Amino acid sequence: MQSNCRTASSRTFLRGILTAALVALPLSAITAHAQQSNKSPCANPGNQIYKTLYLSNAVQPNDANEILVAIRNMIDPCVKIYLVAAQNAVVMNAPQEQIAIAEKLIQDLDRPKKTYRLTFTITDFDGVNKTATRHYALIVASGQRVTLKQGSKVPIITGKYVKDEGASETQNTYLDVGMNFDATVHPCAGGLELLSKIEQSSVAQEPSEIGPHDPIVHQAVIEGVTMLALGKPLVLGSLDLPDSNKRTEISVLAEALP
């Protein structure tokens, strides 16, 4: 009876050793595979090459920076990558497969920007009668700010000083009066998002109470964000002149350019 107990104990012991061996082999294999998978692609310097990738359509510094950030987020952190803003280029030192990822991202993101023509129309009314119409056209690219100024510079005396000889001279500054346009467009579903500021100013005929060298300036400003449908004019605002039947209406027309 004692011999049988020993034989059973030996079999149980051997079975435990075999089971432990069978479990240990797969775990060691998995560990080795995990270590190989976590190996950095830059671990072998011999596989790295230098490559310069040029951006063709990033006309603003912010455009190039956004592309660079996208590449850095998608490639391995070990890759060395720099933006040369003066050359509009991205310089890399990386394995070929990492460079291929950067090239694909640049191909997808560095695309030509769409351009549009914005035509602002200023119409003057006296009652219901149209008295004058002026058109101002701007060519804008998506995401870029464009400004247009048309008018005059009015001198304003800001001070007076006496020279050594006793003669006095005045100091002048110049005030811009006329039409000022500031516009930025972003494509959206079915049209454009327009961020605009239109300013109209003029020197009043009535004299200032301060003095003849300090003119009164009339000013009207329309500023805001508007959704535009391509090819359809939209009235941005209307200005009624006080104590008269005169009115000024400002509208805009957006057209896509080929």
Rosetta blueprint (number, residue, H / E / L):
1 M L
2 Q H
3 S H
4 N H
5 C H
6 R H
7 T H
8 A H
9 S H
10 S H
11 R H
12 T H
13 F H
14 L H
15 R H
16 G H
17 I H
18 L H
19 T H
20 A H
21 A H
22 L H
23 V H
24 A H
25 L H
26 P H
27 L H
28 S H
29 A H
30 I H
31 T H
32 A H
33 H H
34 A H
35 Q H
36 Q H
37 S H
38 N L
39 K L
40 S L
41 P L
42 C L
43 A L
44 N L
45 P H
46 G H
47 N H
48 Q E
49 I E
50 Y E
51 K E
52 T E
53 L E
54 Y E
55 L L
56 S L
57 N L
58 A L
59 V L
60 Q L
61 P H
62 N H
63 D H
64 A H
65 N H
66 E H
67 I H
68 L H
69 V H
70 A H
71 I H
72 R H
73 N H
74 M H
75 I L
76 D L
77 P L
78 C L
79 V L
80 K E
81 I E
82 Y E
83 L E
84 V E
85 A H
86 A H
87 Q H
88 N L
89 A E
90 V E
91 V E
92 M E
93 N E
94 A E
95 P E
96 Q H
97 E H
98 Q H
99 I H
100 A H
101 I H
102 A H
103 E H
104 K H
105 L H
106 I H
107 Q H
108 D H
109 L H
110 D L
111 R L
112 P L
113 K L
114 K L
115 T E
116 Y E
117 R E
118 L E
119 T E
120 F E
121 T E
122 I E
123 T E
124 D E
125 F E
126 D E
127 G L
128 V L
129 N E
130 K E
131 T E
132 A E
133 T E
134 R E
135 H E
136 Y E
137 A E
138 L E
139 I E
140 V E
141 A E
142 S L
143 G L
144 Q L
145 R E
146 V E
147 T E
148 L E
149 K E
150 Q E
151 G E
152 S E
153 K E
154 V E
155 P E
156 I E
157 I E
158 T E
159 G E
160 K E
161 Y E
162 V E
163 K L
164 D L
165 E L
166 G L
167 A L
168 S E
169 E E
170 T E
171 Q E
172 N E
173 T E
174 Y E
175 L E
176 D E
177 V E
178 G E
179 M E
180 N E
181 F E
182 D E
183 A E
184 T E
185 V E
186 H E
187 P E
188 C E
189 A L
190 G L
191 G E
192 L E
193 E E
194 L E
195 L E
196 S E
197 K E
198 I E
199 E E
200 Q E
201 S E
202 S E
203 V E
204 A L
205 Q L
206 E L
207 P L
208 S L
209 E L
210 I L
211 G L
212 P L
213 H L
214 D L
215 P L
216 I L
217 V E
218 H E
219 Q E
220 A E
221 V E
222 I E
223 E E
224 G E
225 V E
226 T E
227 M E
228 L E
229 A L
230 L L
231 G L
232 K L
233 P L
234 L E
235 V E
236 L E
237 G E
238 S E
239 L E
240 D E
241 L L
242 P L
243 D L
244 S L
245 N L
246 K E
247 R E
248 T E
249 E E
250 I E
251 S E
252 V E
253 L E
254 A E
255 E E
256 A E
257 L L
258 P L
